[in-house]
Amino acid sequence: MSGFALSPLLSFEGSIQFFKPLNFVVLLLLFLALGNAVEINGGDGQCNYTKQTRQPRPHSVSILEFGAVGDGKTLNTIAFQNAIFYLKSFADKGGAQLYVPPGRWLTGSINLTSHLTLFLEKGAVILGSQDPNHWEVVGPLPSYGRGIEVPGKRYRSLINGYQLHDVVITGDNGTIDGQGSVWWDWFSSGSLNYSRPHIVEFVDSESVVVSNLTFLNAPAYNIHPVYCSGVHVHNISVSTPSDSPYTIGIVPDSSYDVCIEDCTISTGYDSISLKSGWDEYGIDYGRPTKNIHIRRVDLRASSGASIAFGSEMSGGISNVLVEHVHLYNSHSGVEFRTTKGRGGYIENILISDVVMKNVYKALGACGQCGSHPDDKFDPSALPVLDHITIQNVFGTNITIAGSFVGIKESPFTSICLFKISLSINSGSPTPWECSDVSGSSESVLPEPCPELKNSYSNSSSACFSLSTLYGKASAL
C-alpha cells in the first residue's frame, strides 16, 4: 500500500481561478468530485472491521408483556428491568430482542444485558424521567477520578451497559428523548447534586451497535462508549438545542475499534468528541482511544467543535481517520485541545475530504484548554501533539482559518496541511494564529503562518498517512 493516490486534477492554483464565477452549489459539487479523486488505500478502515453480520435474535418479547404503559406519564422502569431480567435467560440460546412498540414510554435508568437487541418501532419514544430520584447514582469513572461537572459521584445514564458483549440498540427510526431541559437548568444554575447523566453509556463492553434511531435532548452526552471495543454507531440522528449547555453527540472515551458513519448530529457543544481520561487519573488508568474511523457525517456544533480531540486525553488518542464529512454552522470545525498536566498524546491523525460552511474557526489546536479535576495534577506532565495531517478541505464563510497555539515546553509538531481552500469573511481580524507549533503545508489558502509554511514536499517524511488503516503507519 502506498498511502494516497492523488489525482493530477487537484491543482488548487488553477482551480481557484475556475471557482470564482461559480455559485456555491456548483462549487461544492465540484469540490466533492475532486475530493473523491483522493484514494485512501487500505480498504474501508475501521468501519470495515466493526461491521458484523448479525443473525436475527431467535427470541423476542414486547415491553407490553411486562405491564408497560406508553402514555408518556406512567413510569416504566420496573417493566423494562423485568423484561431485561427475563431475556437474560436466553443469552446462551442466541440472545433475545426487547420490542418497544409505538407509544411514549417514560422510564428512569435501565441496565441492559449481553446478547440483547433493544428495538424501537417507528413511533416508539423512550422518555427519560425528569425526576432525579429515578436516576441511579454511581461512582465516578476511574479514568476521571470524580464527576466531570461536580466533584464526587454522577448520575447513571438512561440506558446502560456494564461489561457486556453483543448488544444492539436499534429500530425503525424510533426515538430516545432524554428530556434534558431540567438538567440544563440545574447545570446552568449550579444546583446539580451530581454530574449529569447521558442517554446511552456502555462501560467496559465489546461488540456494541447503535443504529437507526433519533436521539433528542440529552442531559449531557448522547452516546458514551467508555473502555469499550468493537463499537459501531451508524445511521442515527442527534439533536439538542443550540443553547443547551455542554451537550455532546458521540464521545468515544478510552475505547478502540470504533466506527461512526452516516450520522447527522446537531448539538449545543461538540458533535463528536474523542477523550481518554483526565489528568493523573487518566494517566494512571492508561486506556487510550485508538483505531477510530469517522466518515460520511453531517455535524453542527453551536458553541464547540464539530470534531474535537480532548481536552481530557490523558490516556492518549491515536490512529484516527476522519473522512468525507460536512461541518456547518459551528463555532469550530476541527479542534485539538489539551493543557499542561494532561500528559498523554494526540498523534497519528488523518482528516481528509472536509466541507465546511459558516464556521467561525475552521481548524484549531489549543495547548491551554481545559480545567483540572483537583490540585493533585502534575504540571510537568506535558501532552504531546504530533503527526496530524489535514488535507482536502474546502470552506466558505470562515472567520478564522486556523489557530494553532502549542505549549512552549512541548510544542505541537508535524502538523501537515495539504490542499486546503477557505473563503474568509470580512469579519476576520487575521486568518491564522500560530505559536509553539511546527509543520508543513502545500496548496493552502489563505497562506498559513510561517511556522506551518515549510515545504510539504521536503517535509513529507514527517507527515502522517495510513497505508493500512490500523496496521503500520507510513509517510506520504
N, C-alpha and C positions, 0 to 999 in steps of 0.2 A: 504494500500500500504506500502511496506517495503523499498522503496528506490531502492537498487540494488541487483540483484541476481547474484553473482559472481561464475563463473564456477570453479570447483576444478582443471580444466586443466590449469588454468592460474598460473603456478608456474614458475616464472622467473628464479629462481636459477637453476632449472633443464632444462628449455628451452634454456637458453643461451648456455649450453653445446651442445645442439642439433643443434643450429643455425649455429655454426661455419663453417661446411663444405658446407652449402647451398649457392647457388648463390642468388643474390638479388631478382630475380623474385619469386623464390620458397619461400624465406624468407618473402617477402611481402605478398604472398598469405596465408602463414601460420599465419602471424600476423593478417591479416584481418579476417581469420576464427576464431582465438582466440578472436578477438575483438567482433565478432558477438555473442560470448557466454555471453557477458555482456548485461544484460537486464535492460533497464531503464524503470521502471514501471511508469504508468501514461499516457498511450496512446501515441499518436503521438506528444504531446506537442502543442505549439502554432500553428505549421503548420497544425494541425488537425482542429483548430478553425477558422483559417483565410480562409481556403478553402470554397468557396461558389459555389453552383450550379447556374450558370448564364444562363438565357434563351437568345437565340439569339435576338438581337435588332430587333424590328418589322419594322424599317425604316432604309434605307441605301442610301447614295449618294456617288458618286465618286468625288474626287477633280477635275477631268476633267470638271465636270459640272459647275465649278466656274472659269473657264478660266486658270487653272494652266497649265504650260508647263514644262515637265520633261526633259529638255535638259541640266540641270546642270548649266545653265547660267542665265536663266530668274528668277527674284526674285518673289517668290510666296507667300509672307507674306499676302498680301491682299486677295488672293484666299483662303488661309487657314482660315483666320479670318472671311471672309464672309460665308464660309461653316459652320464653328462652330456656328456663329450667327444664321444661318438658322436652324441648328439642335437643337439649344436651345429650339425651339418651340415644340419639341417632348418630352421634359423632363417628362411631365405628361402623356405621351402616351406610356410608356415603353422604352423611350430613343431611341437613333439612333446611327448608325455607319457611320464614315467617312472612305471611302475606298481609299487607295493610291495604284494605280496600278504600275507595273514595270516602272522604269524611275528614273531620278536623279532630285530631287525636292529641289531646293535651297530656303531657307527661313531665315528670321530673327525670333525674338522671337514671339511665338504664345501662346495664352491663351485658355485652354480647358474649357469645361462646364460640369455640372453634368449629369449623366446618358448618358455618351458618350463612345463609343468604337472607338479608332483610330486604324485602321487595315492596316498594311503594307504587301502587297502581296510579294511573293518571287520575288526578282529582284528590288523591290522598295527601293530607298535610299533617305532618307531625309538628306539634307546637310545644316549645319549651315553656314550662311554667314560669311565671313572673314572681313566684313566691320563693325566696332564697331557702326556705326551710325544705323545699322539695329537691334541693341540690346537695348531694353529699359533700362533706368537707374532707379533704385528704391532705397528706403531707406534700411538701414541695418536691419537685423533681431533683434527683441527686446532682445533676449537672448544673443546677441553678442555685441550690442551697437555700432558697427562700422563694416565696411568691414573687412573680415579676413586678407586680404593682403594689403589693402590701407585704411587709415582712411577715414571715410565718407561713401558714397553710394557704390552700387555694380551694376553690370550688371545683368539684369533679365535673367533667363536661357532660353534655346532654346524652350523647351516645359514646360508650367507652368500650375499649378492648384492652385487656392486660394479659400479656404472654399468650397470645392467641396465634392460631395458624389457620389459613384458608378461610378468610372471612370476606364477604361481599355485601356492600351496601349499594343497592341499585334500584331501578324501577322503570316505569314508563313515564318519565318526567314528573314523578311525584315531587313533593316539596318538603323540606325541613326548615321550619321557621323558628329561629332562636328567640324571637320576641325580645330583642336585646335592648329596647329603649330604656327600660328601668335600670339596666346595668350601666348604660352610658351615663345616665343621670347620676347614679351613685359614684361612678368613677370621676365624673367632672366636678362633683361637689365634695370629693374627698371623704365620702361616707361609706366606702366599702369596708366590710369586716374582714374579707379575704380577697385574694386576687380573683378576677373574673373567670368564669368558665368559658369553654369553647363549645362549638356544636359537636364535632366529631374528634375524638382523640384515641389513637392507638399507641400503646406503650409496650415496647419490647415484644413486638409481634412480627409475623412474617406472612408473606403471600396474602396481601390485602388489596382489594379492589373497591374503588368508589366511582360510580359512573351513573350517567343518565338521570341526573337529579338536578333540582334547583335548590340552592341554599339562600336563605334570606335572614337578614337582621341578626347576625351572630353577635353575642355579647362581646367577644374578643376575636379569636381566630375561628375560621370556618372548619378547616381540616388540619389536624396537627399529628402527623406521624412522628413519634419520638422514640429513638433506639430501635427502629424498625428496619426491615429489609424486604425487598420484593414488593414495592408499593406501586400501584398503577391507578392514577386518577385521570379520568377521561370523560369527555362529553358532559361536563357539568357547567351550570351557570351559578355564579355567586354575585349577590348584590347586597350592599349595605349603603345607607345614605352617605352622601359626600361629607357631611359634618359629624358622622359617628366617630367617636374618639378612638384612635389606635385600633381600628378593626382591620384585620388582615385576612386575605383569602386562604392560601395554602402555605403551610410552614413545614417543610422537611427539616427535621431537627435531629442531629446526631443519627442520621439514618443513611442507608446506602441502597443502591439499585432501585432508584425511584424514577418513574416516568410520569410526566404531566403533559397531557396533549389534548388538543381540541376543546379548550375550555374558554369561557367568557367570564371575566372577573372584574367587578367594579366595587371598590371599597373606599373607606374613609382614609386609610393609611396605605400600607403596602398591599400590592396584589399577590405577589409570590415573594416569600422571604425565606432565605436559607440561613439556618442557625446551627450552633453546635455547643452550647453551654456558655456559662457566664463566669468570667474571671477565674479565681482559684478553684471554684467548684467544677467548672468545665475542664480546666487543665487536669485536675486530679481524676475526673471521671474518664477523660481521654477517649471519647467516642466521636470520631469525625463524621461529617456529612460528605459523602463522596458518591461518585457514579450517578450523577443526576442528569436527566435529559428532559428538556422543556421545549415543546415545539407546537406550532400552529395554535397560538393562544392570542386572544384579544384582551388587553389589560388596561384598566383605568385606575389610577391611584391618586385620590384627590389631594392629600397632603403629604404623601410619602413617595415611594418609588414603585414603578410598575414591576421591576425585578430588583430585589435587594439582597445583598450578601451581608450578614451581620445585623447589628453590631455585635450580638452575642455569638462569637465564633471561636471560643477558646479551645474547643476540641479540634478545630481545623475544618476547612472546606476545600475540596479539590475534585478534579475531574468532572467538570460541569460543561455540558453542551446546551446552549440556548440557540434555537434557530427558527426562522420563519415566524416572527412574532410581530404583532401590531400593538403599539403603545400610543395611547391618546389621552388628552385632557388630564394630564398628570403633572404633579409637581416635579418629579424626576423620572427619567426613563430607566436607566440602569445605574445603580449606586452601590459602591462597596463601602462598608462602614466598619470602623474599628477604633481603638484608642489604646493608650498606654495602660498596662495592667491586664489586657486581654490575653496576651500570649497567643498561641495558635498561629494559623496561617490561612490565607486565601490564595490558592495557586492552581495553575493548570486549568484555566477557564477560557472557553471559546464561545463568543457570542457572534452570530452571523445572520445576515438577512433580516434586518430590522427596519420596520417602517414606523415613524413617529409623526404625530400631528398634535399641535397645541400642547407642547411640553415645555415647562419653564426651564429645566436643566436637563439636557439630553444625557450626558454621561458624567459620572462623578465618582470620586474616591476620597474618603474623608478619614483622616487619622486622628481626629479629635471628636469623634461622635460616640455617644453612649454614656450611660451612667454606670455606677458600680453597685454591687449588692450590699457591700458593707465596707468598713475601713480595713479589712484584712487582705485586700488585694495587694499584689506585689507590683509597684510601679515600674520595676525593672523588667517585668515580663512583657517584652515588646512583640507585637504581632508582626508577621511577615506577609507582604502582599507582592506576589511575583508571578510572572508568566501569565499575563492577561492579554488575550487577543480579541479585538473588536473589529469586525470587518463587514462591509456591505451594508451600510446604514444610510437611510435616506430620511430626512426630517424636514417638516415645514412648520412655520410659526414657532420657532425655537427662540428662547430668550438668551440662554447661556449654553454654548456648545459643550463645554466641559470644564469641570473644576476638579483638579487632582491635587490634593493637599496632603502630603505624606507626613511622616514622623521624622524629625531630624536625626534621631538616634537609630532609626530603622526605615530608611527611605523606601518608597514603593519602586519596584524595578521591573524591567522587561514588560512595560506597557506598550503594546503594539496596536497601532490604528491603521487601517487599510481600507481604502475606497469608502470614504465617508463624505456625504454631502448634506449639509444642514443649512436650511434657509433661516437666517437670523432676523428676528423682527426689530422694529425701530426702538423698542424699549431696552435693548441690551446695552449695559454700560461697557462691557468688554466681553468678547465671546469666549475667552479662555482664561483660566486661572490655574497656575501651577507652582508648586514648591515641594522640595524634598521628594522628587519623583524623576525617573528616567525611563526613556523608551524610544521608540522609533515610529515613523509614520510615512505614508505614501498616499498620494491622491486624496488628501483630506482638505475639505473646505467648510468653513474658513480655516486658514492655516493655523495649526496648533501652536502652543507656546514653545519657546526654544528647547525646553527640556524634553520635548517629545518630537523634535524635528530631526533626529538622527536619521540617516538614510535607512529606509526599510530594507533595501537590497543588501546593504552592508551589515545590517543587524539581524538578518532573518534567522540566523542560528540561535538567537536568543528569544525568538518569537514562538509561542506555543501553538501547536496544532495537534490533531489526533489522527494517527494512521490507522489504529484500531481503537475504537472509542474507549473501551475500558481494558485495553491491553497496555501496550507501551506508548509513551508519548514520543513525539518526534518533532523536529523543526520543520518549518515551512520550506 
